[in-house]
Each structure stands twice: as structure tokens, then as C-alpha cells.
Amino acid sequence: MTDVQKPQISFGTDGWRGIIADNFTGANVRLVSQAVVNYFLRPAVPGEPVVFIGYDNRSQSEYFAAEAAKVVAASGLKAVLSAQSCSSPSISYNAHKANAKGGIMITASHNPPQFNGLKIKMGFGGSALPSDVDEIVKELNALYDKGQYTVDVPAEVASLIETRDLRPAYFDGLRGMVDLEKIASANFRVVADPMHGSGSGYLSDILRGVGVEIEEICRDRNPVFGGLNPEPITQNLGPLKDAVLASKADVGVAIDGDADRVGAMDSDGNFVDSHRIFALVLRHLYEDKGLRGSVVKTVSTTTLIDKLCAKYGLSLHVVPIGFKNICDWMLKEDVLIGGEESGGIGVQGFIPERDGPLMSLLLLETMATRKKRLEEQIAELMAEFGPHEYQRVDLHPDPSKMAAVIQSLKEDNPAEIAGLPVKSIDRTDGTKFLLDNDAWLLLRASGTEPVVRVYAESTSQAKVSELIDAGLGLVERV
């Protein structure tokens, strides 16, 4: 075998991500895919010998997916490759529906365009759990131990790969989760923004099929996402705001680059973040649909969820960031809804996976059921539970300082922050300062990119800004 350098591959919050043509290469994709396949081939991993492979709209994603599919096919497992770019939830759904071993999704989700990645999906319909990833890392290390730093597959295995349109089955699953006729009868004007990602056409195809008036923007494939990161947060949704206001729409909904996260815009052009989406859908599931179960949220998510759970008498689990931690609870008990700050939310009765199109449809169902726009419903929540304002800022420290920054955050024990006494410190994931008046500040290094995120919540935007400034100071002093 040709003597090559051992690749630098590390797994983060949700699979493996890297810079295209740096460490994210065809050779490395084949190597990681082989480790995943070796894990799937273990008798202890349940499911039929089938693996679904999908890809997003990033540069070269279809090439990387084809390379992964070749590795799957060469191993003797049946490789089912998506016929076009697709959403991450559609891979999870199809794998679950087919009782497959799992899936491989080529995507870097909401990361900047120079990144790509490989998400691992399991046959239960969600992302690989930490225990699964640990075993896949062992398989990768076993390849290294044998001196195998790449994987070559014969060209003829390409003929063994089945190409399939994965959308119809997934769309049927979505249709079974909401009352589309009720949404249609409400006569809302909707704008959808797939952010040039692989969920393009999903909402428009489903909603136009029942007569909903929907405009879809940013639907063409653009590997640099129009110069905006494909994450549905306020600074990236200027095109959606403009479209909502220009068309006098009732609501705008956005999904990220691989369609597993959600954001929204009310009819006034105000951003509706995932915290409020989470709260609105939780209220809808409990009060309007009569569903019951526990609730799971990550440490970076609003205390409004805590207050709703207390009102309804629902048990609440708080977990580290990463939907895999929510998925873990969804597999253990009957979870009504689970969500995270970054827009990933999943609900009971589908798959244990975050899903942007599903959450968009549930938001529309909420509006149709209550006959109220999002701004009216949010006003109701704030009137009942008090104001909850939130902000997140991403910092990009010099990579050489990241270790020192992380260490300093582990050691900080201030008595007060921005004039508010520190009641306690939670280091479940990052460093979270719990303050008076239900305010909090969280500092956390990302698990998928060289970023330190600063999160804050309080009763006013002015106080949130003070907390964010204090958090920035703690990070930047290193």
C-alpha cells in the first residue's frame, strides 16, 4: 500500500466535520465510511443489512456521498443512495422505515461553506448516540492500527448501488403528523426559506399540494449559500424578512442547510427564534392536540420551557448541547417534545430526530388551530410568563488560544455578572452562570467548529446585552 500520512479526523457534537480539500477529502470520507460500515456489520447492531446515503447542497457533496456508497456496497451491505440532495431527517426517516442498519449523510449542516461533514444515522431513526460513536472511533483506530489510512474500492461496485428518490416516503411521514387541510383552510400566506440548502422544495411541494399560498425563496443550489451561513438565525434571514414584508405574508419559515433546524419570521418581519418556536409548539401539543409526555431541553434553551412544564405538570430533563442527548431520552421514554437553542426540535410520534420541515408545519398548524399569527401567540406567552429575551454571539478566538480559553472558563467563579448575583454555576456543558430573576449566561466552546459561543437570557434586551458584553469580556481576556 502507498505510504500516506495518518489523517487528522475527530468526531464532534454530531459526527465528523472538516474543511473541504484540507482534511475533508474523498480518501478520508472512504476511511470514515469504512469505520461506520464495520460497526454496522457487527451482529449486535440491529437492522436489515441496508444503509441509506444522502447529501446536501455543498460543494462536492454528491461526490463524497458516492464514495461513501461505494464503501457500503463493497462491504456487502445494500447501499441506497439518494437520487438528489436531501435533508438529514429524510435519511433518518427512511432508515427507520426500512428497519435498516442506519445511514450516512454528507453535510456540514449550518456550518460555513468551506466545511463539509459526515453525519451517522442509526436504524432507530436518529443520530448515532455517544455510545455508537465511541464504537465507530474504535473501528477507525483499528484501521489505523493495521496501517490502513485510506480505503480503495473497485470501480465495479458502483453498479451495486441503488439510487432512490427518498422524498416520497418522508413526505408521507410529514403529512401524517399535521392537519394539512386545516392549514390550507386558514388561508395564510407563507414564505419559505430553505437557505439554498437540501430542503429546497420540501415545504412548497407539500403545502402547494393542498392549496396553501406559499412563496419559496433561496431555493436554488448555491454552495456558498448566497454569502450567508445556512443557519436560520436573525443575522442570516434578511432575505426572508424582506420577502415577508414585500408580500405582506402572515409568516415566514426557514430551515438550515440540511433541513433539520428551524427559524421563523412573524408578519411584522420580527425574527422568531427556536426558544419561542419550542414554547409555542409545546403549548400546541399539550393544549390543542391533547398529547402528553416528558420534555427535554439543552442547557442553552430558555427557562420559558421550565415554566410551561411546571404549569402542565410535565417532567423536564436538561441535557448537554447536541440533539443526540435529546434523542437518548426519546429512546428511553415517551418524550412529548425535545429541543435545543440552535433550532433543532423533535416531537412525539415521528422519529427521535430534529426536523425543520416538520416544525415549520407544526407552527402553521398552531396558527391555523388558534387562528392567530405568531406575534399574537408570543404576546400571550409573554403576558402569562413574563418577558424572555435572548441573544447568542459567536466568537472566533485565535485557534492557538482555544485551549486556554476553555480552561479559564472551567475555573471562573465570579460572585456577580453585569450587576446580578451568581446563584450557582452549571458546568454540564460549558460554563453556565445562573443569576437572579431567571437570567443566565452560558459560555461554551463549539464541538463542530473553532468557535466560542456566548448565550444569555433575561427579562429585557438591554440586560441581555449587558450579559453578553460581560461574557465577551470573560472570553477575550485570555
C-alpha positions in Angstrom: 0.0 0.0 0.0 1.2 3.5 -0.7 2.8 5.2 2.3 0.4 8.0 3.4 0.2 10.2 6.4 -2.3 9.3 9.1 -5.3 11.6 8.6 -6.5 14.0 11.3 -10.1 13.0 11.9 -12.0 13.8 15.0 -15.7 13.5 15.9 -17.6 16.4 17.4 -21.1 17.1 18.6 -22.8 15.5 15.6 -20.4 13.3 13.5 -17.3 14.4 11.8 -16.7 17.8 10.0 -13.7 19.3 8.3 -12.5 21.7 5.7 -13.1 20.6 2.1 -9.9 19.7 0.4 -8.0 20.0 3.6 -8.9 17.1 5.9 -12.3 16.5 4.4 -11.3 14.6 1.3 -12.6 11.6 -0.7 -9.9 9.4 0.9 -10.9 10.4 4.4 -14.6 10.0 3.6 -14.0 6.5 2.4 -12.0 5.8 5.6 -14.6 7.1 8.0 -17.3 5.3 6.0 -15.4 2.0 6.4 -15.3 2.5 10.1 -19.1 3.2 10.1 -19.7 0.1 8.0 -17.5 -2.1 10.2 -19.7 -1.0 13.1 -22.9 -1.6 11.2 -21.6 -5.1 10.3 -21.4 -6.1 14.0 -24.1 -8.7 14.8 -25.1 -6.6 17.9 -26.2 -3.7 15.7 -29.8 -4.3 14.8 -31.5 -3.9 11.5 -31.5 -5.2 8.0 -28.3 -5.1 6.0 -29.1 -1.8 4.3 -27.6 1.7 4.6 -29.1 4.9 3.3 -26.7 7.6 2.0 -27.7 11.2 1.4 -26.0 14.5 0.8 -26.7 18.3 1.0 -26.0 21.1 -1.5 -22.4 21.9 -0.5 -19.6 21.8 -2.9 -18.8 18.2 -4.0 -21.3 16.6 -1.6 -22.6 14.3 -4.3 -19.1 13.0 -4.9 -18.5 12.4 -1.2 -21.8 10.6 -0.9 -21.0 8.4 -4.0 -17.6 7.5 -2.4 -19.4 6.5 0.9 -21.9 4.5 -1.1 -19.2 2.6 -2.8 -17.6 1.6 0.5 -21.0 0.4 1.8 -21.7 -1.6 -1.4 -18.2 -3.1 -1.3 -18.8 -4.4 2.2 -21.7 -6.5 1.2 -24.4 -4.2 2.7 -27.1 -2.8 0.4 -26.3 0.8 -0.4 -29.3 3.1 -1.1 -28.1 6.4 -2.4 -30.4 9.4 -2.6 -31.3 10.4 -6.2 -30.8 14.1 -5.4 -29.7 16.2 -2.5 -31.9 15.6 0.5 -32.5 16.5 4.1 -30.8 14.8 7.1 -34.2 13.9 8.6 -35.2 12.1 5.4 -32.2 9.8 5.8 -33.2 9.1 9.3 -36.8 8.5 8.4 -36.1 6.2 5.5 -33.6 4.2 7.6 -36.1 3.7 10.3 -39.0 2.9 7.9 -36.8 0.2 6.3 -35.5 -1.1 9.6 -32.1 -0.5 8.1 -28.7 -0.6 9.9 -28.5 3.1 9.6 -27.5 5.9 7.3 -24.7 8.2 6.2 -25.4 11.9 5.5 -22.8 14.1 3.8 -23.4 17.5 5.3 -21.9 20.2 7.5 -25.4 21.3 8.5 -25.3 25.1 9.3 -21.5 25.5 9.2 -19.8 27.9 6.8 -19.5 26.8 3.1 -15.8 25.7 3.4 -16.9 22.9 5.7 -18.4 19.5 4.9 -19.1 16.7 7.1 -20.5 13.1 7.7 -23.4 12.5 10.0 -24.1 9.0 11.2 -27.7 7.9 11.5 -29.0 4.7 13.2 -31.8 2.4 12.3 -33.9 3.7 15.2 -34.3 7.0 13.2 -31.9 9.3 14.8 -28.3 10.4 15.0 -25.7 7.9 16.4 -25.6 8.0 20.2 -22.3 8.8 22.0 -22.0 5.0 22.7 -22.3 4.3 19.0 -19.8 7.0 18.1 -17.3 5.6 20.6 -17.5 2.2 18.9 -17.1 3.8 15.5 -14.0 5.6 16.7 -12.7 2.2 17.9 -13.3 0.8 14.4 -11.4 3.8 12.9 -8.5 3.2 15.3 -8.4 -0.4 14.4 -8.0 0.6 10.8 -5.1 2.9 11.8 -3.5 0.0 13.8 -3.4 -2.0 10.6 -1.7 0.8 8.8 -4.9 1.5 6.8 -5.2 5.2 6.3 -7.4 5.1 3.2 -9.8 2.7 1.5 -9.7 1.7 -2.2 -12.8 0.2 -3.7 -13.1 -1.4 -7.2 -15.0 0.7 -9.7 -17.5 -2.1 -10.5 -19.1 -1.8 -7.0 -20.9 1.3 -8.3 -23.2 -1.0 -10.2 -24.4 -2.4 -6.9 -25.7 0.9 -5.6 -29.4 1.5 -5.7 -30.4 5.1 -6.5 -33.7 6.1 -5.0 -35.9 9.3 -4.5 -36.2 9.4 -0.7 -38.6 12.3 -0.6 -42.0 10.5 -1.2 -41.8 8.2 1.8 -40.6 11.1 4.0 -43.2 13.5 2.7 -45.9 10.9 3.5 -44.5 10.7 7.1 -44.8 14.5 7.4 -48.3 14.6 6.1 -49.3 12.1 8.8 -48.1 14.4 11.5 -50.2 17.5 10.8 -53.7 18.5 9.6 -52.8 20.0 6.2 -56.5 20.6 5.4 -56.8 22.8 8.5 -53.6 24.7 7.5 -55.0 25.2 4.0 -58.4 26.4 5.2 -56.7 29.1 7.3 -55.7 30.9 4.1 -52.3 32.1 5.4 -49.7 33.5 3.0 -46.4 31.8 3.7 -42.9 32.4 2.7 -40.4 29.6 3.0 -36.6 30.0 3.0 -34.6 26.8 2.6 -31.4 28.9 2.6 -30.1 27.3 -0.6 -30.0 24.0 1.2 -31.1 20.5 0.5 -34.6 21.1 1.9 -35.4 23.2 -1.1 -38.9 22.3 -2.4 -39.9 20.3 0.7 -42.4 22.8 2.2 -43.5 24.2 -1.1 -44.3 20.8 -2.6 -46.2 19.7 0.4 -48.2 22.9 1.0 -49.0 23.7 -2.6 -50.4 20.2 -2.9 -53.2 21.2 -0.5 -53.6 24.7 -1.9 -51.6 26.8 0.5 -50.3 30.1 -0.9 -46.6 29.8 -0.4 -43.6 31.6 -1.9 -40.2 29.9 -1.7 -37.0 32.0 -1.8 -33.3 31.0 -1.9 -34.3 27.6 -3.4 -31.5 27.2 -6.0 -28.4 25.3 -5.2 -25.7 27.7 -4.1 -22.6 26.1 -2.5 -21.7 29.4 -0.8 -25.3 29.9 0.3 -25.6 33.4 -1.1 -22.8 34.6 1.2 -24.8 33.8 4.4 -24.2 30.8 6.6 -27.1 28.4 6.2 -28.2 28.7 9.8 -31.8 30.1 10.5 -30.8 32.9 12.9 -31.7 36.5 12.6 -28.5 37.8 11.0 -28.9 35.3 8.2 -32.5 35.8 7.4 -32.6 39.2 5.8 -33.9 37.8 2.5 -36.8 36.1 4.4 -37.7 39.3 6.3 -37.7 41.3 3.0 -39.9 38.7 1.3 -42.4 38.5 4.2 -42.8 42.3 4.3 -42.8 42.7 0.5 -45.6 40.1 0.0 -47.4 41.0 3.2 -47.2 37.4 4.3 -48.6 36.1 7.5 -45.5 34.1 8.4 -42.0 33.2 7.1 -40.3 29.9 8.0 -36.7 29.0 7.4 -34.7 25.7 7.5 -31.0 25.3 7.6 -28.6 23.8 5.1 -29.6 20.1 5.7 -33.2 21.0 6.9 -33.0 19.7 10.4 -33.2 23.1 12.1 -35.9 25.8 12.1 -36.4 29.6 12.4 -39.3 31.9 11.7 -40.3 35.4 10.9 -43.6 36.9 12.1 -45.8 39.1 9.8 -44.1 42.3 11.0 -40.7 41.0 10.0 -39.5 40.1 13.5 -37.4 37.1 14.0 -38.9 34.2 16.0 -36.1 32.2 17.5 -36.1 28.5 18.3 -36.8 29.2 22.0 -40.2 30.7 21.2 -40.9 28.1 18.5 -40.2 25.4 21.1 -42.6 27.0 23.6 -45.4 27.6 21.0 -45.3 24.0 19.7 -45.1 22.6 23.3 -48.2 24.6 24.2 -49.9 23.5 20.9 -49.1 19.8 21.5 -50.4 19.9 25.1 -53.4 22.2 24.9 -54.6 21.8 21.3 -53.6 18.2 20.4 -54.0 16.8 23.9 -50.7 15.0 23.8 -48.7 14.1 26.9 -45.1 13.1 27.7 -41.9 14.4 29.2 -39.9 17.4 27.8 -36.2 17.5 27.1 -34.2 20.7 26.5 -30.5 21.5 26.3 -28.7 23.8 28.8 -28.7 26.7 26.3 -32.5 26.8 26.0 -35.0 29.3 27.5 -36.4 29.0 31.0 -39.8 29.6 29.4 -39.8 25.8 28.8 -39.3 25.2 32.5 -42.3 27.4 33.3 -44.6 25.7 30.8 -43.6 22.3 32.1 -44.4 23.4 35.7 -47.8 24.7 34.5 -48.6 21.4 32.8 -47.1 19.1 35.4 -44.7 17.6 32.8 -41.3 16.3 33.8 -38.3 18.2 32.3 -34.8 16.8 31.5 -32.0 19.3 30.9 -29.1 17.8 28.8 -25.8 18.9 27.2 -25.9 20.6 23.8 -26.4 18.2 20.9 -29.6 16.6 19.7 -28.1 13.2 20.3 -28.6 13.9 24.1 -32.2 14.6 23.4 -32.5 11.5 21.2 -31.2 9.4 24.1 -34.2 10.4 26.2 -36.6 9.9 23.3 -35.4 6.3 23.1 -35.8 5.7 26.8 -39.2 7.2 27.5 -42.3 8.9 25.9 -41.0 12.4 25.2 -43.6 14.9 24.0 -41.0 17.3 22.6 -37.3 17.9 22.8 -35.4 20.9 21.6 -32.2 22.9 21.5 -31.3 26.6 21.1 -29.8 26.1 17.6 -33.2 25.3 16.1 -33.2 21.5 16.4 -36.6 20.3 17.7 -38.2 16.9 17.6 -41.6 15.7 18.6 -43.6 12.6 19.7 -44.9 10.2 17.2 -42.4 10.7 14.4 -38.7 9.8 14.7 -36.2 10.7 17.5 -34.7 13.4 15.3 -34.8 17.1 14.9 -36.7 18.2 11.8 -37.0 21.6 10.2 -39.9 20.9 7.8 -41.9 19.1 10.5 -41.5 22.0 12.9 -42.4 24.5 10.2 -45.6 22.6 9.5 -46.5 22.4 13.2 -46.0 26.1 13.5 -48.5 26.6 10.7 -50.9 24.1 12.4 -50.6 26.1 15.6 -51.6 29.3 13.7 -54.4 27.6 11.9 -55.8 25.9 15.1 -55.7 29.1 17.2 -56.5 31.4 14.3 -53.7 33.7 15.5 -50.4 34.8 13.9 -47.1 34.1 15.7 -46.8 37.6 17.1 -50.2 37.2 18.8 -49.3 33.9 20.3 -45.9 35.1 21.5 -47.6 38.1 23.2 -49.9 35.7 25.0 -46.9 33.7 26.3 -45.1 36.8 27.5 -48.2 38.1 29.2 -48.6 34.9 31.1 -45.0 34.1 32.0 -43.2 37.4 31.7 -40.7 38.7 29.1 -37.9 36.4 28.0 -35.3 37.9 25.8 -32.3 36.0 24.4 -29.2 36.5 22.4 -26.2 34.5 21.1 -22.9 35.8 19.9 -20.2 33.6 18.3 -16.5 34.4 18.9 -13.6 33.1 16.8 -10.5 33.2 19.1 -7.1 32.5 17.7 -7.0 28.7 17.5 -3.8 28.7 19.5 -5.7 30.2 22.4 -8.7 27.9 22.4 -7.3 25.5 25.0 -6.5 28.4 27.3 -10.0 29.9 26.8 -11.7 26.6 27.6 -9.5 26.1 30.7 -10.2 29.6 32.0 -14.0 29.1 31.6 -13.7 25.9 33.8 -12.1 27.9 36.5 -14.2 31.1 36.6 -16.3 31.6 39.8 -17.4 35.2 39.8 -19.8 36.5 42.6 -21.7 38.6 40.2 -22.1 39.3 36.4 -23.4 42.5 35.0 -24.6 43.5 38.4 -26.6 40.3 39.0 -25.6 37.9 41.8 -24.4 34.5 40.7 -26.8 32.0 42.3 -25.0 28.9 41.0 -22.7 27.6 38.2 -23.7 24.7 36.0 -20.9 23.1 34.1 -23.0 20.3 32.5 -21.8 21.7 29.1 -19.6 24.8 29.1 -20.0 27.2 32.0 -23.5 28.5 32.7 -23.9 31.2 35.3 -27.4 31.1 36.9 -28.4 34.6 38.0 -31.2 36.4 39.8 -34.5 37.0 38.1 -34.2 33.8 36.0 -31.4 35.4 34.0 -28.4 33.3 32.8 -25.2 33.5 30.9 -23.6 30.5 29.1 -20.1 30.3 27.7 -19.3 27.2 25.6 -16.8 26.1 23.0 -18.4 24.6 19.9 -18.0 20.9 19.3 -18.0 21.3 15.5 -16.0 24.4 14.7 -13.4 26.7 16.3 -15.9 28.9 17.9 -16.8 30.0 21.5 -20.4 30.8 21.8 -21.8 33.3 24.4 -25.5 32.9 25.2 -27.7 35.0 27.5 -31.3 35.3 28.6 -33.0 37.9 30.8 -36.2 39.9 31.1 -35.1 42.8 28.8 -32.9 43.1 25.7 -30.9 45.8 27.5 -29.9 43.4 30.3 -29.2 40.6 27.8 -26.8 43.0 26.0 -25.0 43.7 29.3 -24.7 39.9 30.0 -23.4 39.3 26.5 -20.8 42.1 26.9 -19.7 40.5 30.3 -19.4 37.1 28.6 -17.4 38.5 25.8 -15.0 40.1 28.3 -14.5 36.7 30.1 -13.6 35.1 26.8 -11.5 37.8 25.3 -9.3 38.5 28.3 -7.4 35.2 27.7 
